[in-house]
Amino acid sequence: MNGEEVSTTRRNTKRMETVAEVMMLIKKNEEKFDDEKKKEKEKNEDPKRMRIMRWKEEKKKRKRQSMSIKRKKMRGKKKGGDT
């Protein structure tokens, strides 16, 4: 009976150690994830990057406007030869 108590205690201690190890790994992983998120946020807030993104958006906008102007011009023209 005394032997069973020792083995149960040892088993419980081992379980507690593994639980503690897993908790430490989870905590490390969360810290790593937080650091990566922080770096990405800083990268996105970089002024040069912001300027480039704004320029790209304006470029897309200009292209859309020019395409709509071209479509309007084409609508005014008639297809066919000289009459």
Steps between C-alpha positions, in 0.01 A plus 500: 500500500783734579655421160180602320497838670856568393434404138179710492684796648785457254251473211318815613829685538602395150164617364540835670848538351373427148211743549747766615722434194203528265391825667852642458502405131161663446617817676819515288297447182257779595789739570657414165167556324455837677851607396430406136172693507674804649772491232242471223303792644814714514582398143152601382530837674829577324461845331673390181274196473193715566606739224546213255160349588330839455673543161381154389141579600511832313644322196210251500254788534656689207491185286131445576421862412693485172324175404158655563597802288611269218169311519305827481698606191442161333127526569486823302668348193299295251625177353511457127657658194463844342144594408 
